[in-house]
Structures are given as structure tokens and as C-alpha cells.
Amino acid sequence: MARLAQHGIQEVRVEVLARDLGVSKGSFYWHFRDHAELLEEMLSSWERSELHWLDSQAADATAATRWAKLIARATDPTRTRLEVALRAWARMDKGVAVRLAAMERKRASLVAEVLCDIGFAGSTAESWSEMVLLVCLGWTDRATRDAQFALANRSLGELLSEMILAASARTSGLNR
């Protein structure tokens, strides 16, 4: 996954990985039938990791704790680079795109649950969860390709929290 995050899918090649790991190509093929199997295992491993993390968030008692963990995860630089690489890969491979979209729906569901816990109505929470994810995607894209943007602006966490506070104030005003 590190090579994918750092260099993109086009650099996830058997000969490069074997060299990085200090093994022969032959020993590499002892573990994977071919390049396609390697890529499938990489994607499956990412999915398992994401699902495990998402499932573990249900155990947290407070919306504030879950929100803080979502922000921390969305702003982690290592994850950010991987997310950008996965999206680039998804633009070239429909199967990857489908699996990535499914994970985005699960993330949106978790965000909507948190928003419901802080008082948003169900449909409003779903709408705002989509906006949160779109802001994350845009921020991630820009921050990973424009170092000046990442240094000059407030953090993604600050922006998302301000956005949700404003939305909360707006929606609570409508409910009065």
C-alpha cells in the first residue's frame, strides 16, 4: 500500500516490489499468482481495514468522540495520500471505482449517524454527510497537490467543524 500511496498504481509492479522487498520475482510469485491477484489483495486488504475501522466506531459512546476520530482519520497524511492514489486507480478501473463508491457510502452513513446523534433529522443528516464527504475529497485532492494550500489555510477539521456547527444552527432554527 505504501508504494501505491507514494507513487500510484502504475508503480505497483512485481519487479519494483520484489526489488523493494529484497526478494526475487520468482519468490514473489510464490505468494501471488500474477499481478492482478496482487492488486486484488491490496484492494481487499484496504477494504477490510476500512470496514474494521468503520465497525469499531459504532462502539464509541459519544458523537463528539466519533466526530473527532472521523476528522483525525480524514486528515491523516498517510491515509490522505492513499485515498488520492485509490481515486486515481478508480478512474482507470471500474471495478475499483465500484468498491471505492461502496466504501464512500459506508463512510457517509457513519457521518450521518453522528449528525443524527447531535440532533440533525435523518434526511438532513444524510444530505450534510454527503457534503462533508465532498468537502473532504476536494480538500484532500487540493492539499496533496498544492503544498501552499495546505500550509496557508485552516485545517480540514476546523472547516468541517465550522460547517457542521453552522448547519446545526441553521437546522435548529428551522425546527423552532
C-alpha positions in Angstrom: 0.0 0.0 0.0 2.9 2.3 0.7 4.1 2.1 -2.9 0.5 2.8 -4.1 0.2 5.8 -1.8 3.6 7.3 -2.8 3.8 6.5 -6.5 0.4 5.5 -7.8 -1.0 2.3 -9.2 1.3 2.4 -12.3 4.3 1.8 -9.9 2.8 -1.2 -8.2 4.7 -3.7 -10.4 6.1 -7.0 -9.4 9.7 -6.3 -10.4 9.7 -3.0 -8.4 8.0 -4.5 -5.3 10.4 -7.5 -5.4 13.4 -5.1 -5.6 11.9 -3.0 -2.7 11.4 -6.1 -0.6 14.8 -7.6 -1.5 13.3 -10.8 -3.0 13.4 -12.4 -6.4 10.5 -12.1 -8.8 10.1 -15.9 -8.5 9.7 -15.8 -4.8 7.2 -13.0 -5.2 5.1 -15.3 -7.5 5.2 -17.9 -4.8 2.7 -15.6 -2.9 0.7 -14.2 -5.8 -0.4 -16.0 -9.0 0.0 -12.8 -11.0 -0.1 -9.0 -10.9 -3.9 -9.0 -10.9 -4.0 -11.2 -7.8 -1.6 -8.8 -6.1 -3.8 -5.8 -6.9 -6.9 -7.7 -5.8 -5.3 -8.5 -2.4 -4.2 -4.9 -2.0 -7.7 -3.6 -2.6 -9.3 -6.3 -0.4 -6.8 -5.5 2.4 -7.7 -1.8 2.2 -11.4 -2.7 2.3 -11.0 -4.9 5.3 -9.1 -2.3 7.1 -11.7 0.4 6.3 -14.6 -1.8 7.3 -12.9 -2.8 10.6 -12.4 0.9 11.4 -15.9 1.9 10.5 -17.4 -1.0 12.5 -15.3 -0.1 15.5 -16.8 3.4 15.5 -20.2 2.1 16.5 -18.8 1.2 19.9 -17.9 4.8 20.8 -20.4 6.3 23.1 -20.4 9.9 22.1 -21.0 11.7 18.9 -18.1 14.1 19.8 -15.7 11.2 20.1 -16.8 9.7 16.8 -16.6 13.1 15.1 -13.1 13.7 16.4 -12.0 10.3 15.2 -13.5 10.9 11.7 -11.6 14.2 11.5 -8.4 12.7 12.6 -8.7 9.9 10.1 -9.7 12.3 7.2 -6.7 14.5 7.9 -4.0 11.8 8.5 -1.3 12.5 5.8 -0.5 8.8 5.1 -4.2 8.0 4.6 -4.7 11.1 2.5 -2.0 10.0 0.0 -3.5 6.6 -0.2 -7.0 7.9 -0.7 -5.8 10.1 -3.6 -4.0 7.1 -5.2 -7.1 4.9 -4.8 -9.2 7.5 -6.5 -6.7 7.8 -9.4 -6.8 4.0 -9.7 -10.6 4.0 -9.6 -10.6 6.4 -12.6 -8.8 3.7 -14.6 -10.6 0.7 -13.3 -14.4 0.4 -13.0 -14.2 -2.5 -10.5 -12.1 -0.4 -8.2 -14.5 2.6 -8.7 -17.4 0.4 -7.6 -15.7 -0.8 -4.5 -14.5 2.7 -3.6 -18.0 4.1 -4.0 -19.4 1.4 -1.7 -16.9 2.4 1.0 -17.8 6.1 0.5 -21.5 5.2 1.1 -20.5 3.4 4.3 -18.5 6.5 5.4 -21.4 8.7 4.6 -23.6 6.5 6.7 -21.3 6.8 9.7 -21.2 10.6 9.3 -25.0 10.7 9.1 -25.3 8.6 12.3 -23.0 11.1 14.1 -25.0 14.0 12.8 -28.3 12.4 13.9 -26.8 11.9 17.3 -26.2 15.6 17.6 -29.7 16.5 16.6 -30.0 16.5 12.8 -33.1 15.0 11.3 -32.4 11.8 9.3 -32.7 13.2 5.7 -30.9 16.4 6.7 -28.1 14.3 8.3 -27.8 12.3 5.1 -27.6 15.5 3.0 -24.9 17.0 5.2 -23.0 13.8 5.4 -22.6 13.9 1.6 -21.4 17.5 1.8 -18.9 16.6 4.5 -17.5 13.8 2.3 -17.4 16.0 -0.8 -15.5 18.7 1.2 -13.1 16.0 2.4 -12.5 14.8 -1.1 -11.9 18.3 -2.5 -9.7 19.3 0.4 -7.7 16.1 0.1 -7.2 16.5 -3.6 -6.0 20.1 -3.3 -3.9 19.6 -0.2 -2.0 16.7 -1.8 -1.1 18.6 -5.0 -0.7 22.2 -3.6 1.6 22.5 -0.6 0.9 26.2 -0.3 -2.8 25.5 0.1 -2.1 23.0 2.9 0.1 25.5 4.7 -1.9 28.7 4.2 -5.4 27.7 5.2 -7.1 26.4 8.3 -7.3 22.7 8.8 -9.8 20.4 7.3 -11.0 19.6 10.8 -11.7 23.3 11.6 -13.5 23.7 8.3 -15.7 20.7 8.8 -16.5 21.5 12.4 -17.4 25.1 11.4 -19.6 23.7 8.6 -21.4 21.3 10.9 -21.9 24.0 13.6 -23.4 26.4 11.0 -25.6 23.6 9.6 -26.7 22.7 13.1 -27.6 26.3 13.9 -29.4 26.6 10.6 -31.4 23.3 11.1 -32.2 24.0 14.7 -33.6 27.4 13.7 -35.8 25.8 11.2 -37.2 23.3 13.8 -38.4 26.1 16.1 
